[in-house]
Amino acid sequence: MNKSLILVSLFIGFPIILLSQGYTKTDSILIKQVKATNGICKEIKNLTTEISDLGDKLSKSDSIVLNSAIENINENYDSITNKFTAVVGEQKTEEEEKGFNFYDFISGALPEMLGALIGAYAAIWIFFSQTKKEKKKERDREEKELNEKNSYLGSLLQSSINLAKKQNSGIKEFYEEIDSNPLDIPLVAIHPKQDLERLSKVIDNEDYYHAFLNKHGSNLENIKLYRRIAGAVDYLNSQINQMFEVQDKGQKFDHERKIKYKELFDRARDYSAELGKQYQQSNPPLHKFIGDVLLKYYNGLNNSFDLKYHQDNLVTPLKEGYVKHFINIPEVRQITNDLKNATLIYSEIITQNENHSNSFKEFHTQIEKVVNFLEDKGGDLTKDFKKAENTTANKA
């Protein structure tokens, strides 16, 4: 571009330079001068055409094509300059001998020069106009990428909010079921949380942080808001992960307690049956007591996993009868000790499961608070996603 401006300036100042040399008039030299200038002007027109073609190619070619075109223009510029210098040199020698008619030269060359200059300026204008369009395209592309980042962030946030609501609904059903039957721990509903994991990673990405600020304003309030949203997402993810850990620990502990209870229960039941047979002749009341309890127990047994039935219909009746009427018998005291331990574990199971339920009530409360915050403060992000979603649906 600098060379083009130099070339234009050269042709504007050319007549002044000639005038300052003080050449004398001659018609023969004028004819040569005009022919030479016309040839140079044709070169300028060719240069102008190449610059115009370059403007058209800008929107269709990459940087390699652009550099190649600029090199061609530079070569043409050098060619014109060399020709101009040669002609001026030759003419200067002849003009020194014969003189020069400045008025006739200007009359013949000026129209061609003006046309060439106008064409050159037009080509330069086209060049900068195309460059401006390319810069606008780049800005539009960057703006589109920022909007896509905000839309993706909003979609993950909305998906995570929906997940948290479903998970929290499952948590509520879980602890309500425990409250109705504290002897059993049900399975808590598990919902896929891949989008929440993705959201935790994406929201820590600096590109999405800048996209958010570019969309909603780069001020201290929005910076703090983004950090609060990021913190809430991390907390939500940690609460759900912790909830699963607590669930696993609770189930393992419950399972271990029930295994221990079953060992004590089976041993007390089997020893009681043997003790009844052993004292059938020597202690008929003990024999009858044990037989009545076992008969009632087996007759009503429908579910071997019903811990409450085992406790209410076998452990408690045997323990109370032994303590009240037969505690002086050594074998009875041994069985009674197992029955007491079984009763203690039974109570521990209930207490532990109630505590487990309370833990999940706390999870439910905390997750609900986070969801409410994200729905309130993350509304602009989810709106970006819904807007993009509606736009896509309308195009479809």
C-alpha positions as a Markdown table, in Angstrom:
| # | Residue | x | y | z |
|---|---|---|---|---|
| 1 | Met | 0.0 | 0.0 | 0.0 |
| 2 | Asn | 2.9 | 2.4 | 0.8 |
| 3 | Lys | 4.3 | 1.8 | -2.7 |
| 4 | Ser | 1.0 | 2.6 | -4.3 |
| 5 | Leu | 0.9 | 5.9 | -2.5 |
| 6 | Ile | 4.5 | 6.7 | -3.5 |
| 7 | Leu | 3.6 | 5.9 | -7.1 |
| 8 | Val | 0.6 | 8.2 | -7.0 |
| 9 | Ser | 2.7 | 11.0 | -5.4 |
| 10 | Leu | 5.3 | 10.5 | -8.0 |
| 11 | Phe | 2.9 | 11.2 | -10.9 |
| 12 | Ile | 1.4 | 14.2 | -9.1 |
| 13 | Gly | 4.9 | 15.7 | -8.5 |
| 14 | Phe | 6.3 | 14.7 | -11.9 |
| 15 | Pro | 5.3 | 17.9 | -13.8 |
| 16 | Ile | 6.6 | 20.1 | -11.0 |
| 17 | Ile | 10.0 | 18.3 | -11.1 |
| 18 | Leu | 10.2 | 18.8 | -14.8 |
| 19 | Leu | 9.3 | 22.5 | -14.5 |
| 20 | Ser | 12.0 | 23.1 | -11.9 |
| 21 | Gln | 14.7 | 21.7 | -14.2 |
| 22 | Gly | 14.1 | 24.6 | -16.6 |
| 23 | Tyr | 13.9 | 22.6 | -19.8 |
| 24 | Thr | 13.4 | 24.4 | -23.1 |
| 25 | Lys | 10.6 | 23.8 | -25.6 |
| 26 | Thr | 10.6 | 21.1 | -28.3 |
| 27 | Asp | 7.7 | 19.3 | -30.0 |
| 28 | Ser | 9.6 | 16.2 | -30.9 |
| 29 | Ile | 10.6 | 15.5 | -27.3 |
| 30 | Leu | 7.0 | 16.2 | -26.3 |
| 31 | Ile | 5.7 | 13.4 | -28.5 |
| 32 | Lys | 8.1 | 11.0 | -27.0 |
| 33 | Gln | 7.3 | 12.2 | -23.5 |
| 34 | Val | 3.6 | 11.7 | -24.1 |
| 35 | Lys | 4.0 | 8.2 | -25.5 |
| 36 | Ala | 6.2 | 7.2 | -22.7 |
| 37 | Thr | 3.8 | 8.6 | -20.1 |
| 38 | Asn | 0.9 | 6.8 | -21.8 |
| 39 | Gly | 2.7 | 3.6 | -21.5 |
| 40 | Ile | 3.3 | 4.1 | -17.8 |
| 41 | Cys | -0.3 | 5.0 | -17.3 |
| 42 | Lys | -1.3 | 1.7 | -18.9 |
| 43 | Glu | 0.9 | 0.0 | -16.4 |
| 44 | Ile | -0.8 | 1.9 | -13.6 |
| 45 | Lys | -4.2 | 0.7 | -15.0 |
| 46 | Asn | -2.9 | -2.9 | -15.0 |
| 47 | Leu | -1.8 | -2.4 | -11.4 |
| 48 | Thr | -5.2 | -1.0 | -10.5 |
| 49 | Thr | -6.9 | -4.0 | -12.0 |
| 50 | Glu | -4.7 | -6.4 | -10.0 |
| 51 | Ile | -5.6 | -4.5 | -6.8 |
| 52 | Ser | -9.3 | -4.7 | -7.6 |
| 53 | Asp | -8.9 | -8.4 | -8.2 |
| 54 | Leu | -7.2 | -8.7 | -4.9 |
| 55 | Gly | -10.1 | -7.1 | -3.2 |
| 56 | Asp | -12.5 | -9.7 | -4.7 |
| 57 | Lys | -10.3 | -12.6 | -3.7 |
| 58 | Leu | -10.0 | -11.5 | -0.1 |
| 59 | Ser | -13.3 | -13.1 | 0.8 |
| 60 | Lys | -12.5 | -16.3 | -1.0 |
| 61 | Ser | -8.9 | -17.0 | -0.4 |
| 62 | Asp | -6.6 | -17.5 | 2.6 |
| 63 | Ser | -3.4 | -15.6 | 3.6 |
| 64 | Ile | -1.2 | -17.5 | 1.1 |
| 65 | Val | -3.2 | -16.3 | -1.9 |
| 66 | Leu | -3.2 | -12.7 | -0.4 |
| 67 | Asn | 0.6 | -12.7 | 0.0 |
| 68 | Ser | 1.0 | -14.0 | -3.5 |
| 69 | Ala | -1.2 | -11.2 | -5.0 |
| 70 | Ile | 0.7 | -8.6 | -3.0 |
| 71 | Glu | 4.0 | -9.9 | -4.3 |
| 72 | Asn | 2.7 | -9.6 | -7.9 |
| 73 | Ile | 1.6 | -6.0 | -7.3 |
| 74 | Asn | 5.1 | -5.2 | -5.8 |
| 75 | Glu | 6.7 | -6.7 | -8.9 |
| 76 | Asn | 4.5 | -4.6 | -11.2 |
| 77 | Tyr | 5.3 | -1.5 | -9.1 |
| 78 | Asp | 9.1 | -2.1 | -9.5 |
| 79 | Ser | 8.6 | -2.6 | -13.3 |
| 80 | Ile | 6.7 | 0.7 | -13.6 |
| 81 | Thr | 9.3 | 2.5 | -11.5 |
| 82 | Asn | 12.2 | 1.2 | -13.6 |
| 83 | Lys | 10.4 | 2.1 | -16.8 |
| 84 | Phe | 9.7 | 5.5 | -15.5 |
| 85 | Thr | 13.2 | 6.1 | -14.5 |
| 86 | Ala | 14.6 | 4.9 | -17.8 |
| 87 | Val | 12.3 | 7.1 | -19.8 |
| 88 | Val | 13.0 | 10.1 | -17.7 |
| 89 | Gly | 16.7 | 9.5 | -18.1 |
| 90 | Glu | 16.5 | 9.2 | -21.9 |
| 91 | Gln | 14.3 | 12.2 | -22.2 |
| 92 | Lys | 16.4 | 14.3 | -19.9 |
| 93 | Thr | 19.4 | 13.9 | -22.2 |
| 94 | Glu | 17.4 | 14.8 | -25.3 |
| 95 | Glu | 15.6 | 17.6 | -23.4 |
| 96 | Glu | 18.8 | 19.2 | -22.3 |
| 97 | Glu | 19.8 | 19.4 | -26.0 |
| 98 | Lys | 16.4 | 20.4 | -27.6 |
| 99 | Gly | 14.2 | 21.8 | -24.9 |
| 100 | Phe | 10.8 | 20.8 | -23.6 |
| 101 | Asn | 7.2 | 22.1 | -24.2 |
| 102 | Phe | 5.7 | 21.8 | -20.7 |
| 103 | Tyr | 2.1 | 23.0 | -21.7 |
| 104 | Asp | 1.7 | 20.5 | -24.5 |
| 105 | Phe | 3.0 | 17.7 | -22.4 |
| 106 | Ile | 0.5 | 18.4 | -19.6 |
| 107 | Ser | -2.4 | 18.7 | -22.0 |
| 108 | Gly | -1.7 | 15.3 | -23.5 |
| 109 | Ala | -0.7 | 13.3 | -20.4 |
| 110 | Leu | -3.0 | 14.8 | -17.7 |
| 111 | Pro | -6.2 | 12.9 | -18.7 |
| 112 | Glu | -4.4 | 9.6 | -18.7 |
| 113 | Met | -2.7 | 10.4 | -15.4 |
| 114 | Leu | -6.0 | 11.4 | -13.7 |
| 115 | Gly | -7.8 | 8.3 | -14.9 |
| 116 | Ala | -5.0 | 6.1 | -13.6 |
| 117 | Leu | -5.0 | 8.0 | -10.3 |
| 118 | Ile | -8.7 | 7.6 | -9.9 |
| 119 | Gly | -8.5 | 3.9 | -10.6 |
| 120 | Ala | -5.7 | 3.5 | -8.2 |
| 121 | Tyr | -7.6 | 5.2 | -5.4 |
| 122 | Ala | -10.7 | 3.2 | -6.2 |
| 123 | Ala | -8.7 | 0.0 | -6.0 |
| 124 | Ile | -7.2 | 1.0 | -2.7 |
| 125 | Trp | -10.7 | 1.8 | -1.3 |
| 126 | Ile | -11.9 | -1.6 | -2.4 |
| 127 | Phe | -8.9 | -3.2 | -0.7 |
| 128 | Phe | -9.6 | -1.5 | 2.6 |
| 129 | Ser | -13.3 | -2.1 | 2.3 |
| 130 | Gln | -12.8 | -5.9 | 1.9 |
| 131 | Thr | -10.3 | -5.9 | 4.8 |
| 132 | Lys | -13.0 | -4.2 | 6.9 |
| 133 | Lys | -15.5 | -6.9 | 5.9 |
| 134 | Glu | -13.0 | -9.6 | 6.8 |
| 135 | Lys | -12.5 | -8.1 | 10.2 |
| 136 | Lys | -16.3 | -7.9 | 10.8 |
| 137 | Lys | -16.6 | -11.6 | 9.8 |
| 138 | Glu | -13.9 | -12.4 | 12.4 |
| 139 | Arg | -15.7 | -10.4 | 15.1 |
| 140 | Asp | -19.0 | -12.1 | 14.2 |
| 141 | Arg | -17.3 | -15.5 | 14.4 |
| 142 | Glu | -15.8 | -14.7 | 17.8 |
| 143 | Glu | -19.2 | -13.4 | 19.0 |
| 144 | Lys | -20.9 | -16.6 | 17.8 |
| 145 | Glu | -18.3 | -18.7 | 19.7 |
| 146 | Leu | -19.0 | -16.7 | 22.9 |
| 147 | Asn | -22.7 | -17.2 | 22.5 |
| 148 | Glu | -22.3 | -20.9 | 21.9 |
| 149 | Lys | -20.2 | -21.2 | 25.1 |
| 150 | Asn | -22.8 | -19.4 | 27.1 |
| 151 | Ser | -25.5 | -21.5 | 25.6 |
| 152 | Tyr | -23.6 | -24.7 | 26.4 |
| 153 | Leu | -22.9 | -23.6 | 29.9 |
| 154 | Gly | -26.6 | -22.8 | 30.3 |
| 155 | Ser | -27.6 | -26.2 | 29.0 |
| 156 | Leu | -25.4 | -28.0 | 31.4 |
| 157 | Leu | -26.6 | -25.8 | 34.3 |
| 158 | Gln | -30.2 | -26.5 | 33.4 |
| 159 | Ser | -29.6 | -30.3 | 33.1 |
| 160 | Ser | -27.8 | -30.3 | 36.5 |
| 161 | Ile | -30.7 | -28.4 | 38.1 |
| 162 | Asn | -33.1 | -31.0 | 36.7 |
| 163 | Leu | -30.8 | -33.8 | 37.9 |
| 164 | Ala | -30.6 | -32.3 | 41.4 |
| 165 | Lys | -34.4 | -32.0 | 41.6 |
| 166 | Lys | -34.9 | -35.7 | 40.6 |
| 167 | Gln | -32.2 | -36.8 | 43.0 |
| 168 | Asn | -33.7 | -34.8 | 45.8 |
| 169 | Ser | -37.1 | -36.3 | 45.2 |
| 170 | Gly | -35.5 | -39.8 | 45.4 |
| 171 | Ile | -33.7 | -38.8 | 48.7 |
| 172 | Lys | -37.1 | -37.7 | 50.2 |
| 173 | Glu | -38.7 | -41.0 | 49.3 |
| 174 | Phe | -35.7 | -42.8 | 50.8 |
| 175 | Tyr | -35.8 | -41.2 | 54.2 |
| 176 | Glu | -39.6 | -41.3 | 54.4 |
| 177 | Glu | -39.4 | -45.1 | 53.8 |
| 178 | Ile | -36.8 | -45.5 | 56.5 |
| 179 | Asp | -39.0 | -43.5 | 58.9 |
| 180 | Ser | -41.9 | -45.8 | 58.2 |
| 181 | Asn | -39.7 | -48.9 | 58.8 |
| 182 | Pro | -36.4 | -48.1 | 60.6 |
| 183 | Leu | -35.3 | -51.7 | 60.5 |
| 184 | Asp | -34.6 | -51.7 | 56.7 |
| 185 | Ile | -32.5 | -49.4 | 54.5 |
| 186 | Pro | -33.9 | -49.2 | 51.0 |
| 187 | Leu | -31.9 | -48.4 | 47.9 |
| 188 | Val | -31.8 | -44.7 | 47.1 |
| 189 | Ala | -32.7 | -43.8 | 43.6 |
| 190 | Ile | -29.6 | -43.0 | 41.5 |
| 191 | His | -29.8 | -40.6 | 38.6 |
| 192 | Pro | -26.9 | -40.2 | 36.1 |
| 193 | Lys | -24.9 | -37.1 | 36.9 |
| 194 | Gln | -22.5 | -36.9 | 34.0 |
| 195 | Asp | -23.8 | -33.4 | 33.1 |
| 196 | Leu | -23.1 | -32.2 | 36.6 |
| 197 | Glu | -19.5 | -33.6 | 36.3 |
| 198 | Arg | -19.1 | -31.8 | 33.0 |
| 199 | Leu | -20.5 | -28.6 | 34.4 |
| 200 | Ser | -18.0 | -28.7 | 37.2 |
| 201 | Lys | -15.2 | -28.9 | 34.7 |
| 202 | Val | -16.6 | -26.4 | 32.2 |
| 203 | Ile | -17.4 | -23.7 | 34.8 |
| 204 | Asp | -13.7 | -23.8 | 35.9 |
| 205 | Asn | -12.6 | -23.2 | 32.3 |
| 206 | Glu | -11.4 | -19.6 | 31.9 |
| 207 | Asp | -12.8 | -19.4 | 28.3 |
| 208 | Tyr | -16.4 | -19.9 | 29.7 |
| 209 | Tyr | -15.7 | -17.4 | 32.5 |
| 210 | His | -14.7 | -14.7 | 29.9 |
| 211 | Ala | -17.7 | -15.6 | 27.7 |
| 212 | Phe | -20.0 | -15.1 | 30.6 |
| 213 | Leu | -18.5 | -11.7 | 31.4 |
| 214 | Asn | -18.5 | -10.7 | 27.8 |
| 215 | Lys | -22.3 | -11.5 | 27.6 |
| 216 | His | -23.4 | -10.0 | 31.0 |
| 217 | Gly | -20.8 | -7.4 | 31.7 |
| 218 | Ser | -17.3 | -7.4 | 33.1 |
| 219 | Asn | -17.9 | -5.8 | 36.5 |
| 220 | Leu | -17.2 | -6.8 | 40.0 |
| 221 | Glu | -20.8 | -7.9 | 40.6 |
| 222 | Asn | -20.8 | -10.4 | 37.7 |
| 223 | Ile | -17.4 | -11.6 | 38.7 |
| 224 | Lys | -18.6 | -12.4 | 42.2 |
| 225 | Leu | -21.8 | -13.9 | 40.7 |
| 226 | Tyr | -19.9 | -16.3 | 38.5 |
| 227 | Arg | -17.7 | -17.4 | 41.4 |
| 228 | Arg | -20.8 | -18.0 | 43.5 |
| 229 | Ile | -22.4 | -20.1 | 40.8 |
| 230 | Ala | -19.2 | -22.1 | 40.4 |
| 231 | Gly | -19.1 | -22.6 | 44.1 |
| 232 | Ala | -22.7 | -23.7 | 44.3 |
| 233 | Val | -22.1 | -26.2 | 41.5 |
| 234 | Asp | -19.1 | -27.7 | 43.2 |
| 235 | Tyr | -21.0 | -27.9 | 46.5 |
| 236 | Leu | -23.9 | -29.6 | 44.8 |
| 237 | Asn | -21.6 | -32.1 | 43.2 |
| 238 | Ser | -19.8 | -32.8 | 46.5 |
| 239 | Gln | -23.2 | -33.2 | 48.4 |
| 240 | Ile | -24.4 | -35.8 | 45.9 |
| 241 | Asn | -21.1 | -37.7 | 46.0 |
| 242 | Gln | -21.1 | -37.5 | 49.8 |
| 243 | Met | -24.6 | -38.7 | 49.9 |
| 244 | Phe | -23.6 | -41.9 | 48.0 |
| 245 | Glu | -20.7 | -42.5 | 50.3 |
| 246 | Val | -23.0 | -42.2 | 53.4 |
| 247 | Gln | -25.4 | -44.5 | 51.8 |
| 248 | Asp | -22.8 | -47.1 | 51.2 |
| 249 | Lys | -21.5 | -46.9 | 54.7 |
| 250 | Gly | -25.0 | -47.0 | 56.2 |
| 251 | Gln | -25.9 | -50.1 | 54.2 |
| 252 | Lys | -22.6 | -51.9 | 55.1 |
| 253 | Phe | -23.2 | -51.1 | 58.8 |
| 254 | Asp | -26.8 | -52.2 | 58.6 |
| 255 | His | -25.8 | -55.5 | 56.9 |
| 256 | Glu | -23.1 | -56.2 | 59.5 |
| 257 | Arg | -25.5 | -55.6 | 62.4 |
| 258 | Lys | -28.1 | -57.9 | 60.9 |
| 259 | Ile | -25.5 | -60.7 | 60.3 |
| 260 | Lys | -24.5 | -60.5 | 64.0 |
| 261 | Tyr | -28.2 | -60.4 | 65.1 |
| 262 | Lys | -28.9 | -63.5 | 63.0 |
| 263 | Glu | -26.0 | -65.4 | 64.6 |
| 264 | Leu | -27.3 | -64.6 | 68.1 |
| 265 | Phe | -30.9 | -65.4 | 67.1 |
| 266 | Asp | -30.1 | -68.7 | 65.4 |
| 267 | Arg | -28.0 | -69.9 | 68.4 |
| 268 | Ala | -30.6 | -68.9 | 71.0 |
| 269 | Arg | -33.4 | -70.5 | 69.0 |
| 270 | Asp | -31.5 | -73.8 | 68.4 |
| 271 | Tyr | -30.2 | -74.0 | 72.1 |
| 272 | Ser | -33.8 | -73.3 | 73.4 |
| 273 | Ala | -35.1 | -76.2 | 71.3 |
| 274 | Glu | -32.5 | -78.6 | 72.6 |
| 275 | Leu | -33.0 | -77.3 | 76.1 |
| 276 | Gly | -36.7 | -78.1 | 75.9 |
| 277 | Lys | -36.0 | -81.7 | 74.9 |
| 278 | Gln | -33.4 | -82.0 | 77.6 |
| 279 | Tyr | -35.7 | -80.9 | 80.4 |
| 280 | Gln | -38.8 | -82.7 | 79.1 |
| 281 | Gln | -38.9 | -85.1 | 82.0 |
| 282 | Ser | -37.0 | -83.2 | 84.7 |
| 283 | Asn | -38.6 | -79.8 | 84.2 |
| 284 | Pro | -42.0 | -80.1 | 82.4 |
| 285 | Pro | -42.8 | -76.4 | 82.8 |
| 286 | Leu | -39.6 | -75.3 | 81.0 |
| 287 | His | -40.3 | -77.9 | 78.3 |
| 288 | Lys | -43.9 | -76.6 | 77.8 |
| 289 | Phe | -42.8 | -72.9 | 77.9 |
| 290 | Ile | -40.2 | -73.4 | 75.2 |
| 291 | Gly | -42.5 | -75.6 | 73.1 |
| 292 | Asp | -45.4 | -73.0 | 73.2 |
| 293 | Val | -43.1 | -70.1 | 72.2 |
| 294 | Leu | -41.5 | -72.1 | 69.3 |
| 295 | Leu | -44.9 | -73.4 | 68.1 |
| 296 | Lys | -46.4 | -69.9 | 67.9 |
| 297 | Tyr | -43.3 | -68.5 | 66.2 |
| 298 | Tyr | -43.3 | -71.1 | 63.4 |
| 299 | Asn | -47.0 | -71.0 | 62.9 |
| 300 | Gly | -46.9 | -67.3 | 62.2 |
| 301 | Leu | -43.7 | -67.1 | 60.2 |
| 302 | Asn | -44.3 | -65.8 | 56.7 |
| 303 | Asn | -41.2 | -63.8 | 56.0 |
| 304 | Ser | -37.8 | -64.9 | 57.2 |
| 305 | Phe | -36.4 | -61.4 | 56.6 |
| 306 | Asp | -38.9 | -59.7 | 58.8 |
| 307 | Leu | -36.6 | -58.8 | 61.7 |
| 308 | Lys | -39.4 | -57.3 | 63.8 |
| 309 | Tyr | -41.3 | -60.6 | 63.7 |
| 310 | His | -38.3 | -62.5 | 64.9 |
| 311 | Gln | -37.8 | -60.1 | 67.7 |
| 312 | Asp | -41.4 | -59.8 | 68.8 |
| 313 | Asn | -42.4 | -63.5 | 68.5 |
| 314 | Leu | -39.2 | -65.3 | 69.6 |
| 315 | Val | -36.5 | -63.2 | 71.2 |
| 316 | Thr | -38.6 | -61.1 | 73.5 |
| 317 | Pro | -41.0 | -63.9 | 74.7 |
| 318 | Leu | -38.1 | -66.3 | 75.4 |
| 319 | Lys | -36.0 | -63.6 | 77.1 |
| 320 | Glu | -38.8 | -62.4 | 79.4 |
| 321 | Gly | -39.9 | -66.0 | 80.3 |
| 322 | Tyr | -36.4 | -67.2 | 81.1 |
| 323 | Val | -35.7 | -64.2 | 83.3 |
| 324 | Lys | -39.0 | -64.4 | 85.1 |
| 325 | His | -39.2 | -68.2 | 85.7 |
| 326 | Phe | -36.1 | -70.1 | 84.8 |
| 327 | Ile | -33.0 | -67.8 | 85.3 |
| 328 | Asn | -31.6 | -70.2 | 88.0 |
| 329 | Ile | -30.8 | -72.8 | 85.4 |
| 330 | Pro | -27.2 | -72.4 | 84.0 |
| 331 | Glu | -28.1 | -73.2 | 80.4 |
| 332 | Val | -31.0 | -70.7 | 80.5 |
| 333 | Arg | -28.7 | -68.0 | 81.7 |
| 334 | Gln | -26.3 | -68.7 | 78.7 |
| 335 | Ile | -29.2 | -68.5 | 76.2 |
| 336 | Thr | -30.6 | -65.4 | 77.9 |
| 337 | Asn | -27.3 | -63.7 | 77.5 |
| 338 | Asp | -27.5 | -64.2 | 73.7 |
| 339 | Leu | -31.1 | -63.0 | 73.7 |
| 340 | Lys | -30.1 | -59.8 | 75.5 |
| 341 | Asn | -27.3 | -59.2 | 73.0 |
| 342 | Ala | -29.6 | -59.8 | 70.1 |
| 343 | Thr | -32.1 | -57.3 | 71.6 |
| 344 | Leu | -29.3 | -54.7 | 72.0 |
| 345 | Ile | -28.2 | -55.1 | 68.3 |
| 346 | Tyr | -31.9 | -54.9 | 67.3 |
| 347 | Ser | -32.1 | -51.5 | 69.1 |
| 348 | Glu | -28.8 | -50.4 | 67.5 |
| 349 | Ile | -30.2 | -51.2 | 64.0 |
| 350 | Ile | -33.2 | -49.0 | 64.6 |
| 351 | Thr | -31.1 | -46.1 | 66.1 |
| 352 | Gln | -28.5 | -46.3 | 63.3 |
| 353 | Asn | -31.1 | -46.3 | 60.6 |
| 354 | Glu | -32.9 | -43.4 | 62.1 |
| 355 | Asn | -29.7 | -41.5 | 62.2 |
| 356 | His | -29.2 | -42.5 | 58.6 |
| 357 | Ser | -32.6 | -41.0 | 57.7 |
| 358 | Asn | -31.7 | -37.8 | 59.5 |
| 359 | Ser | -28.5 | -37.5 | 57.4 |
| 360 | Phe | -30.5 | -37.8 | 54.2 |
| 361 | Lys | -32.9 | -35.2 | 55.5 |
| 362 | Glu | -30.0 | -32.8 | 55.8 |
| 363 | Phe | -28.8 | -33.7 | 52.3 |
| 364 | His | -32.3 | -33.0 | 51.0 |
| 365 | Thr | -32.3 | -29.6 | 52.7 |
| 366 | Gln | -28.9 | -28.5 | 51.4 |
| 367 | Ile | -29.5 | -29.7 | 47.9 |
| 368 | Glu | -32.8 | -27.9 | 47.8 |
| 369 | Lys | -31.1 | -24.6 | 48.9 |
| 370 | Val | -28.4 | -25.0 | 46.1 |
| 371 | Val | -31.1 | -25.7 | 43.5 |
| 372 | Asn | -33.1 | -22.6 | 44.5 |
| 373 | Phe | -29.9 | -20.5 | 44.3 |
| 374 | Leu | -28.9 | -21.8 | 40.9 |
| 375 | Glu | -32.4 | -21.3 | 39.5 |
| 376 | Asp | -32.4 | -17.7 | 40.8 |
| 377 | Lys | -28.9 | -16.5 | 40.1 |
| 378 | Gly | -28.2 | -18.8 | 37.1 |
| 379 | Gly | -31.4 | -17.7 | 35.4 |
| 380 | Asp | -29.5 | -15.6 | 32.7 |
| 381 | Leu | -27.4 | -18.6 | 31.8 |
| 382 | Thr | -30.4 | -20.9 | 31.5 |
| 383 | Lys | -32.2 | -18.2 | 29.5 |
| 384 | Asp | -29.3 | -18.2 | 27.0 |
| 385 | Phe | -29.7 | -21.9 | 26.6 |
| 386 | Lys | -33.5 | -21.8 | 26.2 |
| 387 | Lys | -33.2 | -18.9 | 23.7 |
| 388 | Ala | -30.8 | -20.9 | 21.6 |
| 389 | Glu | -33.0 | -24.0 | 21.9 |
| 390 | Asn | -36.0 | -22.1 | 20.8 |
| 391 | Thr | -34.1 | -20.6 | 17.9 |
| 392 | Thr | -33.0 | -24.0 | 16.7 |
| 393 | Ala | -36.5 | -25.4 | 17.1 |
| 394 | Asn | -37.9 | -22.5 | 15.0 |
| 395 | Lys | -35.4 | -23.1 | 12.2 |
| 396 | Ala | -36.3 | -26.8 | 12.2 |
